[in-house]
Amino acid sequence: MAKRDYYEVLGISKGASADEIKKAYRTKAKELHPDRNSDNPNAEKQFKEAGEAYDVLKDPEKKAAYDRFGHAAFEGGMGGGGRPGGGGQGDFASAFSDVFDDLFGDFMGGGRGGGGRQRASRGSDLRYNLRVTLEEAYSGLQKSINVPTAIACGACDGSGAEGGGEPATCPTCSGMGKVRAQQGFFTVERTCPTCSGMGQIIKNPCNTCGGQGRVQKDRALNVNIPAGVETGTRIRLAGEGEAGMRGGPPGDLYIFIEVAKHKLFEREETNLFCRVPVSVTTAALGGDIEVPTIDGGRSRVKIPSGSQSGRQMRLRNKGMPALRGGSTGDMFIELSVETPVNLTSKQKELLREFEALSEDNNPESKSFFSSVKSFWDAMKS
């Protein structure tokens, strides 16, 4: 497939000036950057195509060769503008680097400061683990927490300079935040060792924060915990994280919820389960029992006669609320028939008498041991 005209790629006329070419490329690069076009599979290809076009048109010699011979100027060993080894793809990295600061200035949170990089950097996001009870998760609450974090220095208003003065452009990198060194055919770029990539230096650092523009301090916050939270729920508080360096924007605070285990209830999403022990007599004859509910109340439950261990009964809408509202789970009562212990002689005698009269009252046992007898008889034969 034939290459598109470089002027057409950047959307400019053949007589465009150097500033117009650079401005057009910067606009195209912002528009086509893959990070902004995750849903466009052709964005990366078009992004590189714009970079190739700019690499040629920004260079007066390459541009003159292209204007005269078109794409053929960089094919068949002609090089760029008569220079051997110019290559058809161009130095894309160099083209991109020339407008790096302009392209990402709106992402980095600061001006160029005399051709340099951002003056400030965004603060880090913070994580706070918060443990709540099941009752608190049921009703929701407002919780006061102390978060150890970095806050803007009050002595220098976050600038890092004594008295709140402005930082100076780094003399080593001229504010770029990076330095380049030629090694043979390659240009190596690395973070400026003088300013650590900030592009600026503090000539008179603040005595309180040492030039960082922030200090460590515990900060008290009131957090609203909505009803229905569960272990793993994450709450984001925008701008409540660590303060940025030298007046940069703060990060965010993420609160991770852990719901403590409960003595009476087990939770499964919005449903609650409660294991209730009942006596042999109540299970056999039936009766009424009172069970607790998570809201602090109590509910009366009727136990049918002949109930077995593991039997479940549902109490509708007695579970946990859904986190985003609109529904409430159920509560399930699971019966656990309790075998009596520490029997007296009289109780043992009565149980033996009861056992002698209970041949037809234990259908499950009778069925099980009948199956066991059949199994053993089959094994013998």
C-alpha positions in Angstrom: 0.0 0.0 0.0 1.4 3.4 -1.1 2.5 5.8 1.7 0.3 8.8 2.3 1.7 12.3 1.6 3.5 13.6 4.7 1.8 17.0 4.4 -1.6 15.2 4.2 -0.7 13.1 7.3 -0.1 16.2 9.4 -2.9 18.2 7.7 -0.8 21.1 6.5 0.1 22.8 3.2 3.4 22.4 1.4 4.4 25.9 2.3 3.9 25.5 6.1 6.5 27.1 8.3 8.6 25.2 10.9 6.4 26.4 13.7 3.3 25.4 11.8 4.7 21.9 11.2 5.6 21.4 14.9 2.2 22.7 16.0 0.4 20.3 13.5 2.4 17.4 14.7 1.8 18.2 18.4 -2.0 18.3 17.7 -1.9 15.0 15.7 0.2 13.3 18.4 -2.2 14.3 21.1 -5.2 13.2 19.0 -3.7 9.8 18.0 -1.8 8.8 21.2 -2.6 5.1 21.9 -3.3 5.9 25.6 -6.2 8.0 24.4 -7.4 5.7 21.8 -7.6 2.2 23.4 -10.7 1.5 21.3 -9.1 2.4 18.0 -6.8 -0.4 16.7 -5.3 1.9 14.0 -4.3 4.6 16.4 -0.8 3.3 17.1 -0.1 3.0 13.3 -1.4 6.5 12.6 0.6 7.8 15.6 3.8 6.4 14.2 3.0 7.7 10.7 2.6 11.2 12.1 6.0 10.8 13.9 7.7 9.7 10.6 6.2 12.6 8.7 7.3 15.1 11.3 10.9 13.7 11.5 11.3 14.4 7.7 9.5 17.8 7.5 11.2 19.3 10.6 14.6 18.9 9.0 15.2 21.5 6.3 17.5 19.1 4.2 15.1 16.2 4.5 12.2 18.4 3.7 13.9 19.8 0.6 14.6 16.3 -0.6 11.0 15.2 0.0 9.6 18.2 -1.7 11.7 17.4 -4.8 11.6 13.6 -4.9 8.7 12.6 -2.6 9.0 9.3 -0.7 11.6 8.1 -3.3 14.1 10.5 -1.7 14.5 8.0 1.2 14.5 4.8 -0.8 17.2 2.9 -2.7 20.1 4.3 -0.6 19.4 8.0 -1.5 19.2 8.9 2.2 17.7 12.1 3.5 18.6 15.1 1.5 21.7 13.4 0.1 22.8 12.1 3.5 23.6 8.4 3.5 21.8 6.2 5.9 18.9 8.6 6.4 16.4 5.6 6.3 12.8 5.6 5.3 11.4 5.5 8.8 13.2 8.5 10.2 14.3 9.0 13.8 10.8 8.6 15.4 12.2 8.8 18.9 13.9 12.1 18.2 10.8 13.5 16.6 8.7 12.5 19.6 11.2 13.8 22.1 11.1 17.3 20.5 7.5 17.8 21.5 7.4 15.5 24.6 7.0 18.3 27.1 4.3 20.1 25.0 2.5 16.8 24.4 2.3 15.8 28.0 2.2 19.1 29.8 -1.5 18.8 30.5 -1.0 15.3 32.0 2.0 16.2 34.2 0.3 18.9 36.2 2.6 21.9 35.6 4.0 24.4 33.2 7.2 24.1 31.4 9.0 26.7 33.5 11.3 28.3 30.9 11.3 25.3 28.5 11.6 22.7 31.4 9.5 20.0 32.8 6.8 20.2 35.5 7.6 22.2 38.6 5.6 19.8 40.8 4.7 16.2 41.0 1.5 14.6 42.1 1.4 13.0 45.6 1.2 9.3 46.1 -2.1 7.5 46.6 -2.5 6.1 50.1 -4.2 2.9 51.4 -5.9 2.7 54.8 -7.3 -0.6 56.1 -10.4 -0.2 58.2 -12.0 -3.0 60.3 -15.7 -2.7 61.1 -18.1 -5.0 62.9 -21.0 -6.8 61.2 -23.4 -4.6 63.0 -21.6 -1.5 61.7 -21.6 -2.9 58.2 -25.4 -3.5 58.5 -26.3 0.0 59.6 -23.5 2.1 58.1 -21.7 4.7 60.1 -19.4 7.7 60.2 -15.9 6.8 61.4 -13.1 9.1 62.4 -9.7 7.9 61.3 -6.1 9.2 61.7 -4.1 8.8 58.5 -0.3 9.2 58.6 0.5 11.2 55.4 2.5 14.0 53.9 0.8 17.4 53.9 1.8 20.7 52.3 4.4 22.6 54.3 2.8 25.6 55.9 6.1 27.5 56.2 6.8 27.7 52.5 3.2 27.2 51.2 4.3 23.9 49.6 6.9 25.6 47.3 9.9 24.1 49.0 11.7 27.4 49.1 12.3 29.5 52.2 9.7 32.2 52.5 7.6 30.7 49.6 10.0 31.8 46.9 10.0 30.4 43.4 12.4 27.6 42.4 15.1 28.3 39.8 15.6 26.6 36.4 18.2 23.8 36.8 21.5 25.0 35.1 22.5 21.4 34.2 19.5 20.4 32.1 18.1 23.9 31.4 14.9 22.9 32.9 14.3 19.8 30.8 14.7 17.4 33.7 16.9 15.2 31.5 20.4 15.3 30.0 21.6 13.7 26.8 25.0 12.2 26.0 26.3 11.0 22.6 27.8 7.5 22.6 28.9 6.6 19.1 25.8 6.4 16.8 23.4 6.5 19.8 22.1 9.3 22.0 21.6 8.3 25.6 19.1 10.2 27.6 18.9 10.0 31.4 17.4 11.8 34.4 19.2 15.0 35.3 21.4 14.2 38.4 21.3 17.8 39.7 17.5 18.3 39.9 16.4 14.6 39.9 14.2 15.2 36.9 12.3 18.1 38.3 13.8 20.6 35.9 14.2 23.1 38.8 16.3 23.5 41.9 15.7 25.2 45.2 18.5 27.6 45.9 17.3 28.4 49.4 15.5 25.3 50.7 12.8 25.7 53.4 14.2 24.9 56.8 10.9 23.1 57.8 10.5 20.7 54.9 14.1 20.6 53.6 12.9 21.7 50.1 10.3 19.0 49.7 7.3 21.3 50.0 5.6 18.8 52.4 5.9 17.4 55.9 4.9 14.2 57.5 1.9 14.4 59.8 -1.2 12.4 61.0 -4.4 13.8 59.6 -7.9 13.2 61.1 -10.6 12.4 58.6 -14.3 11.6 59.0 -15.3 8.8 56.7 -18.8 7.8 55.8 -19.1 4.0 55.6 -22.3 3.1 53.7 -24.6 0.3 54.9 -23.9 -3.1 53.2 -20.1 -2.9 52.9 -18.3 -6.2 53.0 -14.7 -7.4 53.2 -12.9 -6.1 50.1 -15.1 -3.0 49.6 -12.9 -0.1 48.5 -13.8 3.6 49.2 -12.0 6.3 47.3 -11.5 9.8 48.8 -10.2 12.0 46.0 -7.5 14.4 46.9 -7.1 13.0 50.5 -3.8 11.2 49.8 -0.3 12.4 50.1 0.4 16.0 49.2 2.3 16.6 46.0 5.9 17.8 46.0 6.5 21.5 45.6 2.8 22.4 45.4 1.8 19.5 43.2 -1.7 18.0 43.4 -2.4 15.5 46.1 -3.0 11.8 45.6 -6.1 9.9 46.6 -6.9 7.9 49.7 -8.3 4.4 49.3 -10.0 2.8 52.3 -10.2 -1.0 52.2 -12.9 -2.5 54.4 -12.6 -5.6 56.5 -15.7 -6.9 58.2 -14.9 -8.8 61.4 -16.2 -12.3 62.1 -19.3 -12.4 64.2 -20.0 -14.8 67.1 -23.6 -15.6 66.0 -23.9 -14.9 62.3 -22.1 -16.0 59.2 -22.4 -13.8 56.1 -22.7 -14.9 52.5 -23.2 -11.8 50.3 -26.5 -10.3 51.6 -27.7 -13.4 53.4 -27.0 -14.3 57.0 -26.8 -17.8 58.6 -27.3 -18.5 62.3 -26.8 -22.0 63.8 -29.3 -22.6 66.6 -29.0 -25.6 69.0 -32.3 -27.2 70.0 -32.9 -30.0 72.5 -33.9 -33.5 71.5 -37.3 -32.9 73.0 -38.0 -29.7 71.1 -36.8 -31.3 67.9 -39.0 -34.4 68.4 -42.1 -32.7 69.7 -41.8 -29.3 68.1 -42.1 -25.9 69.7 -41.2 -22.2 69.5 -37.8 -20.6 70.0 -36.5 -17.0 69.9 -33.6 -16.1 67.6 -31.6 -12.9 67.4 -31.5 -10.7 64.3 -28.7 -8.4 63.1 -30.6 -5.2 63.9 -30.6 -6.1 67.6 -34.1 -7.5 67.6 -35.5 -11.0 68.0 -37.8 -13.2 66.0 -39.9 -16.2 67.1 -39.5 -19.3 65.0 -41.7 -22.3 65.1 -39.9 -25.7 65.1 -41.9 -28.5 63.4 -42.0 -31.8 65.2 -39.6 -34.4 64.0 -37.0 -31.8 62.9 -33.5 -33.1 62.2 -30.1 -31.4 62.5 -29.3 -29.3 59.5 -32.8 -28.3 58.8 -33.0 -24.6 57.6 -35.8 -22.1 58.0 -35.8 -18.7 56.3 -36.6 -15.3 57.8 -37.2 -13.0 54.8 -35.6 -9.6 54.7 -33.7 -10.2 58.0 -30.3 -10.3 56.3 -27.8 -7.6 55.2 -28.7 -4.6 52.9 -27.3 -4.4 49.5 -24.4 -2.0 49.2 -26.1 0.1 46.6 -29.5 -0.2 48.1 -32.7 -1.5 46.7 -32.8 -5.0 48.4 -32.2 -6.8 51.6 -31.0 -10.4 52.0 -32.6 -13.1 54.2 -31.6 -14.8 57.4 -31.4 -18.6 57.5 -31.8 -20.5 60.8 -30.0 -23.9 60.8 -31.1 -26.3 63.5 -28.5 -28.3 65.4 -30.2 -31.1 67.5 -28.2 -31.3 70.7 -27.5 -34.7 72.4 -27.9 -34.4 76.2 -24.8 -35.0 78.4 -24.1 -35.8 82.1 -27.2 -37.9 82.4 -28.4 -39.1 85.8 -29.2 -42.8 86.4 -32.9 -42.0 86.2 -32.5 -40.2 82.9 -30.5 -43.1 81.5 -33.2 -45.6 82.6 -35.9 -43.5 81.0 -33.9 -43.3 77.7 -33.4 -47.0 77.6 -37.1 -47.5 78.1 -37.8 -45.0 75.4 -35.3 -46.8 73.1 -37.1 -50.1 73.6 -40.4 -48.4 72.5 -38.9 -46.5 69.5 -38.4 -49.2 66.9 -40.6 -47.4 64.4 -39.7 -43.9 65.3 -36.2 -43.8 63.6 -36.9 -44.3 59.9 -33.5 -43.0 58.8 -31.6 -45.3 61.0 -33.7 -48.2 60.1 -33.1 -47.5 56.3 -29.4 -47.0 56.8 -28.7 -50.2 58.7 -30.9 -52.2 56.3 -28.6 -51.0 53.5 -25.6 -51.9 55.6 -26.9 -55.5 56.0 -27.5 -55.8 52.3 -23.9 -54.6 51.6 -22.4 -57.1 54.0 -24.5 -59.9 52.6 -23.4 -59.0 49.0 -19.8 -59.0 50.1 -20.1 -62.5 51.6 -21.6 -63.9 48.5 
